[in-house]
Amino acid sequence: MALKAVVFDWAGTMIDFGSRAPVMALRRAFAGRGVPIEEDEARADMGLAKGDHIRALLRAPRVAAAWRAAHGADPAAGEADALLDALEPMMRAAARETATLIPGAAATVETLRAAGVRIGSCTGYTRAMMADILPAAAAQGYVPDHLVCAGETPSGRPSPLMVWHNLIALDAWPASACVKVDDAAVGVAEGRAAGVWTVGVAVSGNAIGLDGAALCALSPAERDARVAAATAQLHAAGAHVVIDSVADLPAALASLPIG
């Protein structure tokens, strides 16, 4: 059976090499509440819907202790929602800085479309956070056939609902003829829960977390070590295959027994 659809994540997979925008925005939002967070803390739950990501950060022991030190109490019931409201304009600003397609992304989509494959997408960003990304991606040659944003399904990642939403909209079935591509462990888990083939993206994504220039500045030994660790993390999350970047997807698809 032929490949029917590929559902792509956005940041770290198709745009924003290193998935920088969410880290920048989350750090700004928490610093604005007097609780600075480190980059590794911001990256720990990357791929979750941003509201869920904020709640996970507020539960993290070090962040929770810092919050109590700054505010004299645990976060109030509505604090996560208030942080999300503050985060949205910061995310839009960060996205405008980083909304460059990852090299090979547009060409990969063109190759898939030429083979009759439908192109879906889903993201942990809200629709408002995507407002500036969509036209920027379109100007660079990437317009998916369908997009599902955080908050548009009853449950977010790692539930399969955003992938299934795509498959329904694209009339793509069975799931065994479809693929999810993601740079975050929770996005890989989403694909496995949906019953599709799942491809992890190691080099351009969250696990390494460096833009192209910073990655090139690493020594070969350090780069190899980071790539190996990111690849292992995605395999551990359940990826059927792991690639460096979306440019490598066509060759990876040929290795999967799709159908």
Secondary structure, 3 states (H helix, E strand, C coil): CCCCEEEECCECCCECCCCHHHHHHHHHHHHHCCCCCCHHHHHCCCCCCHHHHHHHHHHCHHHHHHHHHHHCCCCCCCHHHHHHHHHHHHHHHHHHHHCCECCCHHHHHHHHHHCCCEEEEECCCCCCCCCCHHHHHHHCCCCCCEEECCCCCCCCCCCCHHHHHHHHHHCCCCHHHEEEEECCHHHHHHHHHHCCEEEEECCCCCCCCCCHHHHHHCCHHHHHHHHHHHHHHHHHHCCCEEECCHHHHHHHHHCCCCC
